Amino acid sequence: MVPIVRSTSGSEIVGAGLGLADLASGSIRQAADGWHAVLRIHGAQHHLWLKEAPQLSASYAAELPLDADYVLRAHASHRLWRAINGRPPGPPFHQLSAQRRERLVLALRALDGHMDGASYRVIAEVLFGRKRIPERVWKTYDLRSRTIRLVQAGLALMRGGYRALLRPSSRKE
C-alpha cells in the first residue's frame, strides 16, 4: 500500500496524474485511519492510503517513511509511477513459489479439518489419500508429523501470520 499525501511543491505534475477522478465508488472507502483507494491501471492494482479525503484538483505525492517497510513501499511507489506514466508496472515485489503456494493450501485445508474437530489421522487421509496412511505405524509415520506441522502452520496463519506473506523471504540484505 502506498501512502499518498497532498503535494506541497509548486512544481507541475510530470506525466499522467493519479486518476483519482476515475475511481469507481467501490474503489475508494473511508476507514478509521483515513481513505483507502484501489487504482487499476493497465491490468495492475495499486493500493493507496490517504490521510485526508481525496480532492480532484490537488496534486499528490507518495510518502515513504524510513521504517521497516520502506523497501516494500518504495517498490510499490515505483510500480505506481511506472503505471501512471504509461509504462509496464514491472514485476511484483515477490511471488510465492509453486511449492510455497501448495504448502499454504495444505495448511489451510489442515486448519479447516482441525477447526471442525477432525483427528490428525483423518486430516492426513483427506490431504494425502487413505492409501498412503498405514494402519499400524501411524504414531511414528512421517505423514503424521507433516500433518501436525501443517495444522500448526494453519493456526499460525490464522493468528496473524498471514501478514508475513506480504513481506519478502528472510534473506540477508
N, CA, C and O of each residue as an XYZ file, in Angstrom:
692
protein
N       0.845     -1.162      0.000
C       0.000      0.000      0.000
C       0.902      1.240      0.000
O       1.862      1.332      0.765
N       0.576      2.154     -0.849
C       1.366      3.371     -0.989
C       0.674      4.499     -0.231
O      -0.459      4.853     -0.556
N       1.348      5.075      0.787
C       0.768      6.246      1.454
C       0.874      7.470      0.541
O       1.948      7.777      0.023
N      -0.235      8.155      0.352
C      -0.295      9.313     -0.539
C      -0.655     10.551      0.282
O      -1.561     10.518      1.115
N       0.069     11.642      0.032
C      -0.207     12.906      0.709
C      -0.352     13.996     -0.346
O       0.142     13.853     -1.464
N      -1.027     15.081      0.009
C      -1.120     16.219     -0.903
C       0.261     16.803     -1.073
O       0.995     16.990     -0.102
N       0.605     17.084     -2.288
C       1.917     17.635     -2.596
C       1.940     19.118     -2.249
O       1.029     19.868     -2.603
N       2.986     19.523     -1.558
C       3.119     20.932     -1.198
C       4.041     21.667     -2.156
O       4.184     22.887     -2.075
N       4.668     20.923     -3.068
C       5.575     21.591     -4.006
C       4.770     22.318     -5.070
O       3.655     21.914     -5.400
N       5.318     23.354     -5.589
C       4.653     24.139     -6.620
C       4.957     23.639     -8.008
O       4.516     24.239     -8.988
N       5.714     22.538     -8.121
C       6.094     22.054     -9.444
C       4.910     21.422    -10.158
O       3.989     20.896     -9.533
N       4.956     21.488    -11.460
C       3.905     20.891    -12.286
C       4.068     19.369    -12.268
O       5.172     18.843    -12.133
N       2.941     18.690    -12.406
C       2.972     17.234    -12.457
C       3.526     16.814    -13.805
O       3.066     17.272    -14.851
N       4.530     15.927    -13.767
C       5.100     15.389    -14.991
C       4.412     14.065    -15.280
O       4.254     13.241    -14.380
N       4.007     13.852    -16.511
C       3.330     12.612    -16.862
C       1.867     12.674    -16.475
O       1.322     13.747    -16.218
N       1.249     11.527    -16.437
C      -0.181     11.447    -16.106
C      -0.385     11.640    -14.622
O       0.519     11.392    -13.824
N      -1.568     12.082    -14.252
C      -1.906     12.221    -12.847
C      -2.331     10.890    -12.256
O      -2.330      9.864    -12.936
N      -2.692     10.920    -10.987
C      -3.086      9.698    -10.310
C      -4.426      9.164    -10.780
O      -4.706      7.981    -10.582
N      -5.247      9.968    -11.381
C      -6.527      9.494    -11.867
C      -7.539      9.278    -10.765
O      -8.374      8.377    -10.857
N      -7.478     10.099     -9.712
C      -8.429      9.939     -8.618
C      -9.855     10.211     -9.085
O     -10.804      9.711     -8.482
N     -10.018     10.988    -10.140
C     -11.354     11.265    -10.664
C     -11.967     10.015    -11.292
O     -13.188      9.907    -11.404
N     -11.123      9.081    -11.696
C     -11.601      7.874    -12.362
C     -11.951      6.747    -11.392
O     -12.362      5.667    -11.816
N     -11.792      6.994    -10.114
C     -12.097      5.948     -9.148
C     -13.590      5.639     -9.148
O     -14.425      6.542     -9.095
N     -13.902      4.383     -9.207
C     -15.301      3.971     -9.077
C     -15.703      4.099     -7.613
O     -14.843      4.115     -6.732
N     -16.979      4.188     -7.355
C     -17.435      4.387     -5.977
C     -16.991      3.243     -5.074
O     -16.764      3.463     -3.884
N     -16.864      2.036     -5.601
C     -16.422      0.907     -4.787
C     -14.924      0.822     -4.639
O     -14.433     -0.001     -3.866
N     -14.175      1.649     -5.359
C     -12.721      1.580     -5.331
C     -12.112      2.459     -4.254
O     -10.905      2.398     -4.022
N     -12.912      3.267     -3.598
C     -12.403      4.124     -2.538
C     -13.357      4.047     -1.351
O     -14.577      4.071     -1.511
N     -12.780      3.956     -0.171
C     -13.624      3.878      1.020
C     -12.941      4.586      2.173
O     -11.715      4.685      2.231
N     -13.751      5.068      3.075
C     -13.230      5.733      4.263
C     -13.141      4.714      5.386
O     -14.045      3.900      5.573
N     -12.045      4.767      6.133
C     -11.845      3.898      7.291
C     -11.414      4.770      8.462
O     -11.252      5.981      8.312
N     -11.230      4.165      9.613
C     -10.848      4.909     10.809
C      -9.489      5.589     10.648
O      -9.249      6.644     11.236
N      -8.601      4.988      9.854
C      -7.256      5.531      9.701
C      -7.085      6.429      8.485
O      -5.982      6.922      8.250
N      -8.133      6.659      7.705
C      -8.031      7.512      6.529
C      -8.836      6.944      5.384
O      -9.849      6.277      5.595
N      -8.389      7.205      4.181
C      -9.074      6.775      2.973
C      -8.237      5.729      2.259
O      -7.023      5.885      2.127
N      -8.871      4.674      1.801
C      -8.200      3.607      1.064
C      -8.755      3.574     -0.346
O      -9.969      3.609     -0.547
N      -7.866      3.506     -1.319
C      -8.282      3.501     -2.722
C      -7.544      2.400     -3.465
O      -6.412      2.050     -3.133
N      -8.206      1.868     -4.466
C      -7.587      0.886     -5.354
C      -7.660      1.448     -6.763
O      -8.744      1.667     -7.303
N      -6.493      1.677     -7.352
C      -6.419      2.125     -8.744
C      -6.077      0.918     -9.609
O      -5.165      0.154     -9.293
N      -6.806      0.758    -10.687
C      -6.495     -0.301    -11.642
C      -5.983      0.380    -12.900
O      -6.723      1.065    -13.606
N      -4.697      0.176    -13.163
C      -4.068      0.821    -14.315
C      -3.387     -0.266    -15.136
O      -2.481     -0.938    -14.644
N      -3.812     -0.442    -16.375
C      -3.231     -1.418    -17.298
C      -3.171     -2.817    -16.684
O      -2.164     -3.512    -16.818
N      -4.235     -3.224    -16.020
C      -4.320     -4.574    -15.501
C      -3.657     -4.804    -14.157
O      -3.739     -5.909    -13.621
N      -3.003     -3.801    -13.598
C      -2.358     -3.946    -12.292
C      -3.127     -3.144    -11.249
O      -3.606     -2.046    -11.529
N      -3.242     -3.693    -10.059
C      -3.901     -2.990     -8.964
C      -2.871     -2.258     -8.120
O      -1.800     -2.786     -7.824
N      -3.206     -1.053     -7.742
C      -2.345     -0.238     -6.886
C      -3.186      0.217     -5.698
O      -4.211      0.876     -5.871
N      -2.750     -0.136     -4.502
C      -3.476      0.206     -3.285
C      -2.880      1.474     -2.687
O      -1.677      1.553     -2.438
N      -3.735      2.461     -2.462
C      -3.297      3.755     -1.950
C      -3.959      4.021     -0.615
O      -5.067      3.554     -0.351
N      -3.270      4.777      0.225
C      -3.812      5.196      1.512
C      -3.604      6.690      1.649
O      -2.488      7.187      1.501
N      -4.684      7.407      1.931
C      -4.630      8.850      2.111
C      -5.141      9.191      3.504
O      -6.123      8.611      3.968
N      -4.478     10.131      4.168
C      -4.920     10.551      5.497
C      -6.207     11.357      5.415
O      -7.063     11.278      6.296
N      -6.331     12.141      4.333
C      -7.485     13.026      4.159
C      -8.272     12.598      2.924
O      -7.760     11.876      2.069
N      -9.497     13.043      2.843
C     -10.337     12.740      1.683
C      -9.663     13.256      0.414
O      -9.136     14.369      0.403
N      -9.675     12.464     -0.649
C      -9.028     12.907     -1.890
C      -9.777     14.072     -2.526
O     -11.005     14.138     -2.482
N      -9.022     14.978     -3.113
C      -9.589     16.127     -3.809
C      -9.140     16.060     -5.258
O      -7.964     15.841     -5.545
N     -10.068     16.247     -6.153
C      -9.769     16.068     -7.571
C      -8.760     17.075     -8.100
O      -7.994     16.749     -9.007
N      -8.737     18.273     -7.565
C      -7.852     19.310     -8.110
C      -6.473     19.322     -7.458
O      -5.611     20.094     -7.878
N      -6.241     18.502     -6.460
C      -4.972     18.530     -5.728
C      -3.906     17.677     -6.422
O      -4.214     16.742     -7.160
N      -2.647     18.030     -6.161
C      -1.520     17.221     -6.606
C      -1.097     16.328     -5.445
O      -1.159     16.729     -4.282
N      -0.674     15.133     -5.771
C      -0.325     14.168     -4.729
C       1.084     13.646     -4.911
O       1.642     13.657     -6.008
N       1.644     13.187     -3.799
C       2.980     12.592     -3.793
C       2.952     11.365     -2.890
O       2.142     11.272     -1.969
N       3.841     10.440     -3.168
C       3.978      9.266     -2.303
C       4.804      9.654     -1.087
O       5.807     10.359     -1.202
N       4.375      9.187      0.071
C       5.105      9.435      1.315
C       5.790      8.128      1.698
O       5.131      7.102      1.865
N       7.101      8.167      1.836
C       7.866      6.952      2.113
C       8.629      7.087      3.435
O       9.784      7.514      3.440
N       7.994      6.729      4.546
C       8.697      6.792      5.834
C       9.877      5.820      5.843
O       9.804      4.742      5.252
N      10.935      6.194      6.499
C      12.132      5.356      6.583
C      11.977      4.348      7.727
O      12.661      4.430      8.747
N      11.063      3.403      7.529
C      10.799      2.389      8.547
C      11.090      1.005      7.973
O      11.697      0.887      6.909
N      10.663     -0.025      8.665
C      10.939     -1.395      8.241
C      10.278     -1.742      6.911
O      10.730     -2.661      6.227
N       9.222     -1.031      6.531
C       8.514     -1.313      5.286
C       8.926     -0.389      4.139
O       8.259     -0.348      3.105
N      10.007      0.341      4.314
C      10.432      1.307      3.298
C      10.656      0.642      1.933
O      10.165      1.139      0.919
N      11.378     -0.455      1.901
C      11.706     -1.094      0.620
C      10.428     -1.540     -0.090
O      10.300     -1.381     -1.304
N       9.502     -2.088      0.656
C       8.231     -2.531      0.088
C       7.440     -1.344     -0.468
O       6.910     -1.412     -1.577
N       7.363     -0.257      0.306
C       6.631      0.932     -0.158
C       7.320      1.581     -1.352
O       6.652      2.042     -2.277
N       8.633      1.620     -1.340
C       9.370      2.214     -2.457
C       9.110      1.429     -3.743
O       8.920      2.013     -4.810
N       9.103      0.116     -3.630
C       8.829     -0.712     -4.811
C       7.398     -0.475     -5.313
O       7.179     -0.321     -6.514
N       6.425     -0.446     -4.390
C       5.031     -0.198     -4.774
C       4.884      1.194     -5.401
O       4.147      1.365     -6.372
N       5.581      2.176     -4.846
C       5.532      3.536     -5.394
C       6.122      3.580     -6.798
O       5.586      4.246     -7.684
N       7.223      2.870     -6.993
C       7.856      2.829     -8.307
C       6.941      2.172     -9.329
O       6.849      2.648    -10.461
N       6.265      1.097     -8.961
C       5.306      0.440     -9.856
C       4.157      1.390    -10.196
O       3.719      1.451    -11.345
N       3.670      2.132     -9.196
C       2.598      3.094     -9.434
C       3.070      4.191    -10.387
O       2.359      4.545    -11.328
N       4.256      4.725    -10.149
C       4.807      5.780    -11.013
C       4.925      5.289    -12.449
O       4.572      6.003    -13.388
N       5.427      4.056    -12.616
C       5.555      3.500    -13.968
C       4.186      3.378    -14.631
O       4.031      3.702    -15.809
N       3.196      2.911    -13.875
C       1.866      2.698    -14.447
C       1.214      4.011    -14.857
O       0.637      4.094    -15.941
N       1.291      5.044    -14.010
C       0.620      6.301    -14.359
C       1.346      7.057    -15.463
O       0.804      8.004    -16.034
N       2.566      6.643    -15.762
C       3.309      7.246    -16.865
C       3.296      6.366    -18.109
O       4.110      6.553    -19.013
N       2.367      5.401    -18.160
C       2.170      4.600    -19.361
C       3.185      3.504    -19.584
O       3.258      2.948    -20.680
N       3.963      3.181    -18.580
C       4.957      2.109    -18.711
C       4.418      0.838    -18.047
O       3.533      0.910    -17.194
N       4.945     -0.308    -18.433
C       4.530     -1.525    -17.725
C       4.964     -1.427    -16.262
O       6.057     -0.938    -15.975
N       4.127     -1.885    -15.340
C       4.455     -1.694    -13.925
C       5.663     -2.486    -13.451
O       6.253     -2.144    -12.427
N       6.039     -3.522    -14.162
C       7.161     -4.345    -13.712
C       6.678     -5.458    -12.794
O       5.487     -5.572    -12.503
N       7.620     -6.272    -12.347
C       7.231     -7.441    -11.552
C       6.779     -7.055    -10.149
O       7.190     -6.022     -9.621
N       5.929     -7.888     -9.546
C       5.560     -7.671     -8.147
C       6.796     -7.779     -7.260
O       7.838     -8.274     -7.691
N       6.673     -7.319     -6.035
C       7.808     -7.306     -5.109
C       8.377     -8.697     -4.907
O       9.590     -8.893     -4.977
N       7.527     -9.638     -4.663
C       7.949    -11.024     -4.577
C       6.760    -11.909     -4.903
O       5.607    -11.534     -4.688
N       7.056    -13.081     -5.423
C       5.992    -14.011     -5.742
C       6.243    -15.294     -4.972
O       7.387    -15.682     -4.739
N       5.167    -15.942     -4.585
C       5.295    -17.211     -3.901
C       5.596    -18.300     -4.921
O       5.012    -18.328     -6.004
N       6.503    -19.186     -4.569
C       6.814    -20.300     -5.454
C       5.629    -21.264     -5.473
O       4.771    -21.223     -4.592
N       5.589    -22.123     -6.474
C       4.509    -23.104     -6.574
C       4.515    -24.020     -5.352
O       3.455    -24.397     -4.853
N       5.690    -24.374     -4.874
C       5.800    -25.236     -3.700
C       5.238    -24.534     -2.457
O       4.545    -25.155     -1.650
N       5.537    -23.244     -2.307
C       5.042    -22.498     -1.152
C       3.526    -22.345     -1.210
O       2.842    -22.476     -0.195
N       3.004    -22.064     -2.412
C       1.547    -21.964     -2.564
C       0.867    -23.283     -2.215
O      -0.168    -23.288     -1.548
N       1.438    -24.401     -2.659
C       0.870    -25.715     -2.359
C       0.885    -25.982     -0.858
O      -0.084    -26.509     -0.313
N       1.980    -25.621     -0.187
C       2.045    -25.823      1.268
C       1.007    -24.959      1.984
O       0.389    -25.411      2.948
N       0.810    -23.726      1.525
C      -0.203    -22.865      2.140
C      -1.610    -23.434      1.943
O      -2.439    -23.370      2.851
N      -1.875    -23.981      0.775
C      -3.176    -24.606      0.523
C      -3.373    -25.779      1.476
O      -4.435    -25.916      2.084
N      -2.339    -26.635      1.610
C      -2.443    -27.775      2.520
C      -2.620    -27.313      3.967
O      -3.390    -27.907      4.722
N      -1.905    -26.253      4.350
C      -2.016    -25.750      5.724
C      -3.423    -25.239      6.005
O      -3.964    -25.477      7.085
N      -4.020    -24.542      5.047
C      -5.379    -24.027      5.249
C      -6.409    -25.151      5.261
O      -7.376    -25.104      6.022
N      -6.203    -26.158      4.419
C      -7.113    -27.306      4.446
C      -6.972    -28.076      5.754
O      -7.967    -28.528      6.321
N      -5.727    -28.228      6.239
C      -5.497    -28.898      7.517
C      -6.132    -28.102      8.653
O      -6.714    -28.682      9.570
N      -6.023    -26.785      8.594
C      -6.647    -25.932      9.605
C      -8.163    -26.108      9.596
O      -8.781    -26.199     10.657
N      -8.761    -26.156      8.419
C     -10.215    -26.370      8.333
C     -10.610    -27.671      9.020
O     -11.573    -27.706      9.785
N      -9.868    -28.736      8.748
C     -10.161    -30.015      9.384
C      -9.995    -29.954     10.887
O     -10.822    -30.479     11.633
N      -8.931    -29.316     11.329
C      -8.669    -29.172     12.761
C      -9.779    -28.374     13.444
O     -10.232    -28.738     14.530
N     -10.216    -27.283     12.803
C     -11.270    -26.446     13.375
C     -12.615    -27.194     13.423
O     -13.468    -26.896     14.258
N     -12.790    -28.163     12.522
C     -14.009    -28.976     12.531
C     -13.907    -30.145     13.506
O     -14.853    -30.921     13.643
N     -12.756    -30.278     14.192
C     -12.596    -31.330     15.197
C     -12.067    -32.644     14.668
O     -12.113    -33.642     15.386
N     -11.571    -32.689     13.453
C     -11.040    -33.928     12.887
C      -9.706    -34.284     13.539
O      -8.947    -33.405     13.947
N      -9.433    -35.578     13.629
C      -8.155    -36.032     14.167
C      -7.062    -35.830     13.120
O      -7.347    -35.622     11.940
N      -5.813    -35.894     13.566
C      -4.705    -35.760     12.620
C      -4.753    -36.866     11.567
O      -4.431    -36.633     10.402
N      -5.147    -38.047     11.971
C      -5.227    -39.172     11.038
C      -6.268    -38.889      9.942
O      -6.005    -39.119      8.762
N      -7.428    -38.399     10.328
C      -8.477    -38.091      9.353
C      -8.013    -36.964      8.428
O      -8.229    -37.020      7.217
N      -7.383    -35.958      8.998
C      -6.865    -34.852      8.181
C      -5.852    -35.380      7.166
O      -5.888    -35.003      5.995
N      -4.952    -36.250      7.616
C      -3.943    -36.821      6.718
C      -4.596    -37.653      5.620
O      -4.157    -37.610      4.471
N      -5.632    -38.403      5.957
C      -6.319    -39.210      4.943
C      -6.948    -38.322      3.873
O      -6.927    -38.659      2.689
N      -7.501    -37.199      4.288
C      -8.112    -36.282      3.321
C      -7.039    -35.602      2.470
O      -7.191    -35.482      1.254
N      -5.955    -35.159      3.113
C      -4.916    -34.421      2.383
C      -4.082    -35.314      1.468
O      -3.775    -34.933      0.338
N      -3.719    -36.488      1.949
C      -2.745    -37.315      1.234
C      -3.325    -38.609      0.671
O      -2.632    -39.330     -0.046
N      -4.571    -38.911      0.980
C      -5.201    -40.133      0.484
C      -5.114    -41.254      1.502
O      -4.091    -41.430      2.163
N      -6.180    -41.998      1.621
C      -6.253    -43.079      2.609
C      -5.221    -44.168      2.343
O      -4.733    -44.797      3.282
N      -4.884    -44.397      1.084
C      -3.932    -45.462      0.735
C      -2.538    -45.199      1.284
O      -1.781    -46.139      1.527
N      -2.190    -43.931      1.481
C      -0.840    -43.585      1.966
C      -0.714    -43.660      3.484
O       0.389    -43.532      4.017
N      -1.819    -43.865      4.184
C      -1.801    -43.882      5.642
C      -1.804    -45.340      6.120
O      -2.768    -46.063      5.870
N      -0.747    -45.776      6.799
C      -0.692    -47.168      7.260
C      -1.632    -47.401      8.446
O      -1.930    -46.479      9.205
N      -2.088    -48.627      8.591
C      -2.999    -48.977      9.674
C      -2.290    -49.034     11.025
O      -2.863    -48.616     12.032
N      -1.064    -49.538     11.070
C      -0.428    -49.863     12.340
C       0.569    -48.820     12.845
O       0.545    -48.490     14.031
N       1.410    -48.310     12.020
C       2.531    -47.488     12.496
C       2.238    -45.985     12.397
O       3.144    -45.204     12.107
N       1.036    -45.585     12.625
C       0.638    -44.190     12.485
C       1.417    -43.272     13.412
O       1.799    -42.178     12.998
N       1.666    -43.680     14.652
C       2.323    -42.808     15.636
C       3.725    -42.386     15.208
O       4.186    -41.314     15.598
N       4.402    -43.194     14.426
C       5.774    -42.868     14.014
C       5.883    -42.577     12.521
O       6.989    -42.449     11.998
N       4.769    -42.473     11.841
C       4.780    -42.277     10.394
C       5.068    -40.817     10.054
O       4.613    -39.908     10.747
N       5.824    -40.603      8.986
C       6.228    -39.236      8.630
C       5.053    -38.348      8.233
O       5.108    -37.141      8.465
N       3.992    -38.900      7.644
C       2.839    -38.071      7.276
C       2.095    -37.569      8.511
O       1.418    -36.543      8.442
N       2.205    -38.270      9.636
C       1.600    -37.776     10.876
C       2.303    -36.487     11.308
O       1.655    -35.492     11.631
N       3.623    -36.522     11.307
C       4.395    -35.326     11.681
C       4.128    -34.188     10.708
O       3.988    -33.036     11.118
N       4.057    -34.506      9.427
C       3.798    -33.473      8.424
C       2.416    -32.860      8.625
O       2.248    -31.647      8.500
N       1.424    -33.696      8.936
C       0.066    -33.216      9.174
C       0.025    -32.292     10.390
O      -0.627    -31.248     10.356
N       0.712    -32.670     11.450
C       0.762    -31.826     12.653
C       1.398    -30.485     12.327
O       0.904    -29.444     12.761
N       2.492    -30.497     11.564
C       3.148    -29.238     11.188
C       2.233    -28.382     10.313
O       2.219    -27.158     10.447
N       1.471    -29.010      9.421
C       0.545    -28.258      8.573
C      -0.558    -27.613      9.409
O      -0.931    -26.467      9.158
N      -1.081    -28.330     10.393
C      -2.097    -27.748     11.275
C      -1.495    -26.579     12.047
O      -2.133    -25.535     12.183
N      -0.282    -26.741     12.548
C       0.376    -25.653     13.287
C       0.610    -24.451     12.381
O       0.443    -23.309     12.810
N       0.996    -24.698     11.129
C       1.202    -23.599     10.182
C      -0.123    -22.887      9.897
O      -0.161    -21.660      9.803
N      -1.197    -23.647      9.760
C      -2.514    -23.053      9.542
C      -2.951    -22.219     10.730
O      -3.503    -21.132     10.555
N      -2.713    -22.711     11.934
C      -3.050    -21.943     13.140
C      -2.244    -20.652     13.203
O      -2.776    -19.604     13.570
N      -0.961    -20.723     12.845
C      -0.123    -19.519     12.841
C      -0.644    -18.495     11.832
O      -0.661    -17.298     12.116
N      -1.066    -18.961     10.659
C      -1.644    -18.054      9.666
C      -2.916    -17.408     10.206
O      -3.138    -16.211     10.024
N      -3.739    -18.199     10.863
C      -4.998    -17.693     11.403
C      -4.755    -16.646     12.490
O      -5.546    -15.716     12.648
N      -3.676    -16.796     13.227
C      -3.376    -15.880     14.333
C      -2.611    -14.642     13.881
O      -2.056    -13.926     14.714
N      -2.572    -14.382     12.594
C      -1.940    -13.163     12.102
C      -0.683    -13.396     11.295
O      -0.119    -12.442     10.760
N      -0.229    -14.623     11.190
C       0.974    -14.915     10.431
C       0.812    -14.716      8.940
O       1.803    -14.671      8.211
N      -0.435    -14.593      8.468
C      -0.667    -14.364      7.040
C      -0.012    -13.069      6.582
O       0.295    -12.916      5.400
N       0.203    -12.141      7.497
C       0.843    -10.868      7.120
C       2.254    -11.083      6.599
O       2.746    -10.299      5.787
N       2.913    -12.154      7.067
C       4.266    -12.447      6.601
C       4.277    -12.782      5.112
O       5.325    -12.680      4.474
N       3.146    -13.176      4.545
C       3.085    -13.471      3.123
C       3.302    -12.214      2.288
O       3.694    -12.297      1.124
N       3.046    -11.050      2.882
C       3.197     -9.803      2.161
C       4.640     -9.334      2.115
O       4.993     -8.463      1.320
N       5.455     -9.901      2.951
C       6.850     -9.483      3.026
C       7.740    -10.485      2.302
O       7.368    -11.650      2.161
N       8.896    -10.056      1.848
C       9.797    -10.994      1.162
C      10.353    -12.010      2.145
O      10.249    -11.851      3.361
N      10.943    -13.053      1.589
C      11.547    -14.072      2.437
C      12.657    -13.436      3.278
O      13.131    -12.343      2.965
N      13.055    -14.104      4.311
C      14.014    -13.522      5.264
C      15.451    -13.653      4.789
O      16.317    -14.139      5.517
N      15.692    -13.225      3.583
C      17.067    -13.268      3.075
C      17.851    -12.084      3.624
O      17.279    -11.038      3.929
N      19.146    -12.254      3.744
C      20.006    -11.176      4.239
C      20.153    -10.123      3.147
O      20.325    -10.447      1.971
N      20.084     -8.871      3.550
C      20.240     -7.778      2.562
C      21.601     -7.169      2.668
O      21.922     -6.241      1.926
